[in-house]
């Protein structure tokens, strides 16, 4: 399948249910669209406007002006659909509006944005749901599971891989998240540490942190 100019690290894969069957679908993070937009336009303008915020429902409008013209995208976020990121609804709505405006402008036109389907992880198959918690530290040394790192890099039982845990560690450190900030991200996912996340939840969280850094 064509990735339409996106790099591998700008794409995330998630399981979604299509006609009753689980399928793997690919979604680009907003940072990939932004990179393409900047590379293909000498002049690029992105203007976001907060349309609504009542504490539970956020709506943003983004006007993207490229060499092709002006494109409008709206992004929404609410406490019910986006409970996992309830502390960042305004930022999430703004990021979604940017992703949609750039999509309409032709950057990954055939791809729904990863940020637009962050709620999809709530419908993961039972076999991939996270198991019990083990009370591990948020930022462990080494590979994070007190065992030698294996080639496969997985934690087993559908849990986040070692690579995902390292990525989350790096992204939260880069964003200067404290332990309380990280706990606020993990609590809605019923996880105490990155290792407790399912692979899908970890992928969603990585995508969100990447989009925050790119916004």
C-alpha positions in Angstrom: 0.0 0.0 0.0 1.3 3.4 -0.9 2.2 5.6 2.1 1.9 8.8 0.0 5.2 10.3 1.2 4.9 9.4 4.9 7.9 8.0 6.6 7.5 4.7 8.5 7.9 6.5 11.8 5.0 8.8 10.9 2.6 5.9 10.6 0.8 3.9 13.3 -1.2 0.7 12.9 -4.3 -0.1 14.8 -6.9 -2.9 14.8 -10.3 -1.7 13.8 -13.5 -3.6 13.3 -14.8 -3.6 9.8 -18.0 -5.5 9.0 -17.6 -7.5 12.2 -14.0 -8.4 11.4 -10.8 -7.1 13.0 -8.4 -5.5 10.4 -5.1 -3.7 10.6 -5.4 -0.1 9.3 -2.6 2.5 8.9 -3.0 6.1 10.2 -0.5 9.0 9.9 0.3 11.2 12.8 -0.2 15.0 12.3 3.6 15.5 12.3 3.9 13.7 9.0 1.3 15.9 7.3 3.1 19.0 8.7 6.4 17.8 7.4 5.0 17.2 3.9 3.1 20.5 3.9 6.3 22.4 4.8 8.4 20.5 2.3 6.0 21.1 -0.6 5.1 24.8 0.1 7.4 27.8 0.1 4.7 29.6 2.1 2.4 27.8 4.5 -0.1 29.3 6.9 -2.0 27.4 9.6 -4.5 29.5 11.6 -6.4 27.7 14.4 -9.4 29.2 16.2 -11.2 27.8 19.3 -14.8 27.6 18.4 -16.2 26.0 21.6 -15.0 24.8 25.0 -17.4 24.1 27.8 -15.1 22.0 29.9 -16.4 18.8 28.3 -16.6 19.4 24.6 -13.9 21.2 22.5 -14.2 22.4 18.9 -11.4 23.9 16.9 -11.3 25.3 13.4 -8.1 25.3 11.3 -7.6 27.3 8.1 -4.7 26.0 6.1 -3.4 28.1 3.2 -1.1 26.3 0.8 0.0 26.8 -2.8 -3.2 25.0 -3.8 -5.5 27.4 -1.9 -7.4 27.6 1.4 -8.7 24.5 3.2 -10.8 24.4 6.3 -10.9 21.6 8.8 -12.7 21.2 12.1 -11.6 19.0 15.0 -13.6 18.0 18.1 -12.8 16.2 21.4 -15.1 15.4 24.3 -14.9 13.7 27.7 -16.9 10.7 26.6 -15.2 9.7 23.4 -11.7 10.8 24.5 -11.7 9.8 28.1 -8.2 8.5 27.9 -6.9 12.0 27.1 -9.5 13.9 29.2 -6.8 16.3 30.5 -5.9 17.4 27.0 -9.1 17.8 25.1 -8.4 21.4 23.9 -5.0 20.4 22.5 -6.5 17.2 21.0 -9.3 19.1 19.2 -6.8 21.6 17.8 -4.5 18.9 16.6 -7.4 17.1 14.9 -8.4 20.3 13.1 -4.9 20.7 11.8 -4.8 17.1 10.6 -8.1 17.4 8.8 -7.3 20.7 7.1 -4.0 19.3 5.8 -5.8 16.2 4.7 -8.2 18.2 2.7 -5.3 20.1 1.3 -4.0 16.8 -0.2 -1.4 15.6 2.3 -2.4 12.0 2.9 -5.9 12.5 1.5 -6.7 8.8 1.7 -5.7 8.5 5.3 -7.7 9.3 8.4 -5.4 10.9 11.0 -4.2 8.8 13.9 -5.4 11.6 16.2 -8.9 11.2 14.9 -9.2 7.6 15.9 -7.5 7.7 19.3 -10.7 6.4 20.8 -10.6 3.2 18.7 -8.4 1.5 21.2 -11.4 1.2 23.5 -12.7 -1.5 21.2 -9.7 -3.8 21.2 -10.2 -7.5 21.1 -10.5 -9.2 24.5 -7.4 -11.2 23.8 -5.4 -8.0 23.7 -6.7 -6.3 26.8 -4.2 -5.4 29.5 -3.8 -7.8 32.4 -3.1 -7.1 36.0 -0.7 -4.4 37.2 2.7 -5.3 38.8 3.6 -1.9 40.3 6.7 -1.3 38.3 8.5 2.1 38.3 7.5 4.6 35.7 11.0 5.1 34.4 12.9 1.8 34.9 16.5 1.3 34.0 17.5 -0.9 31.1 14.8 -2.4 29.0 12.1 -1.9 31.7 11.2 -5.5 32.5 14.2 -6.7 34.6 14.9 -9.3 31.9 17.5 -9.4 29.1 16.1 -7.8 26.0 15.1 -10.2 23.3 15.0 -9.8 19.6 11.2 -9.8 19.4 11.1 -7.0 22.0 7.6 -7.8 23.2 6.3 -7.9 26.8 3.9 -10.7 25.9 0.1 -11.1 26.6 -0.7 -8.2 24.3 1.2 -5.7 26.4 3.3 -2.7 25.2 6.6 -3.7 23.6 9.9 -2.7 25.0 10.4 -0.3 22.0 7.0 1.4 22.8 8.0 1.8 26.5 11.3 3.3 25.5 9.5 5.7 23.1 7.0 6.7 25.8 9.9 7.3 28.2 11.7 9.5 25.7 8.6 11.5 24.6 7.5 12.3 28.2 11.0 13.2 29.2 11.3 15.5 26.1 8.0 17.1 27.0 9.1 17.4 30.6 6.2 15.5 32.0 6.4 14.9 35.8 5.1 11.8 37.5 1.7 13.4 38.2 1.4 14.3 34.5 2.2 10.8 33.4 -0.2 9.3 36.0 -3.0 11.5 34.5 -2.3 10.0 31.1 -2.1 6.4 32.4 -5.0 6.4 34.9 -7.8 6.5 32.3 -6.1 3.5 30.6 -6.2 1.5 33.9 -2.4 1.4 33.9 0.1 2.4 36.6 3.2 2.2 34.3 4.0 2.2 30.6 4.6 -1.6 30.9 1.0 -2.1 32.0 -0.4 -0.6 28.7 -1.7 -2.7 25.9 0.1 -2.4 22.6 -2.8 -0.5 21.2 -3.0 1.9 24.1 0.7 2.5 24.0 0.5 3.2 20.2 -2.3 5.7 20.9 -0.4 7.4 23.6 2.8 7.6 21.5 0.7 9.1 18.6 -0.8 11.7 21.0 2.6 12.7 22.4 4.1 13.0 19.0 1.2 15.2 17.8 1.6 17.4 20.8 5.2 17.9 20.1 4.5 18.7 16.4 1.5 21.1 17.1 
